[in-house]
């Protein structure tokens, strides 16, 4: 594979103006294997993002986002407008101009080592997907997972990316040290709709297989049926089929919500809807004319439709919540034998994979020698 712009002092004049002007830009990279996608490699000043409790309704206080922009190309993605902060547009640029924080692992290790770090829950996948296609090239998540686990920091991962399967043994090791929560978003089983509305995302079947692989390893896996698209994925037949497949894959609980359309996502989704389902535009304009959220009447209607289906498929249980983080407390975990060997299809000491991702001095602390 040939990469362009390999020298650090090369200025790529094909880069967007907003990136050329940034002192943190290392290089801009394109490759035939990622046709239509440009990677902008940057040096991050920080890895941990604080979410102030006083100004956020989110159930976590800290996040990590190794990438900005997302090749899943979900037309409804709420994070689209954040790309405009980088002088990109919230539409095509969000899908194709991917910012990669190439030093995020090193920065994170330093931040986690600070005496002031109190080891609160850290969420990954809250903005853009950490297991989007770029992760196959840059492999940032293993270092992030190892650093969090070695520092004693609990974390969660939310993704649509089936590349999560690559890191399941590592995540299982991490879960032996700290609470680890895994969640997969699966919003439709309609293959044609999926390939249109989220054209870069894995198929539902591939995501369900990933849920099964994690469940077989002992994880309690949550599935997020988000968003439910009015008049497209909210029929009883569709929801019944989807929830049945989720239950069969071994998920333990489901959360759902109706589509909401923030600025950036609203314009891009309406453009998609006008091309794919123009007959629905008047209904959507009426529903979302005054708010980013679906009307209360629709949300009540959807809840009444979902409750019996969740009960039917054994997915209605309410998770126990951690009051300090607002996140579910797992009731299960990865399987180890009493000698501390992880059962992943091969014999592996309980901290070997974590240690392999860490600097030698840190690795020695999590993987003691025999002598």
Secondary structure as UniProt FT lines:
FT   TURN            8..9
FT   TURN            13..14
FT   HELIX           17..20
FT   TURN            23..24
FT   STRAND          25..29
FT   HELIX           32..34
FT   TURN            35..36
FT   STRAND          38..42
FT   STRAND          48..50
FT   HELIX           53..55
FT   STRAND          62..64
FT   STRAND          67..68
FT   TURN            71..72
FT   TURN            75..76
FT   HELIX           78..86
FT   TURN            90..91
FT   HELIX           92..96
FT   STRAND          97..101
FT   TURN            102..103
FT   HELIX           104..112
FT   TURN            115..116
FT   STRAND          122..124
FT   TURN            130..131
FT   HELIX           134..138
FT   HELIX           141..151
FT   STRAND          155..159
FT   HELIX           162..167
FT   HELIX           168..175
FT   TURN            176..177
FT   STRAND          180..185
FT   HELIX           191..197
FT   TURN            199..200
FT   HELIX           204..216
FT   TURN            217..218
FT   STRAND          221..228
FT   TURN            230..233
FT   HELIX           236..248
FT   TURN            249..250
FT   STRAND          253..258
FT   TURN            263..264
FT   HELIX           265..276
FT   HELIX           278..280
FT   HELIX           281..287
FT   HELIX           296..312
FT   TURN            313..314
FT   TURN            323..325
FT   TURN            338..339
FT   STRAND          341..342
FT   TURN            350..351
FT   HELIX           352..356
FT   HELIX           360..366
//
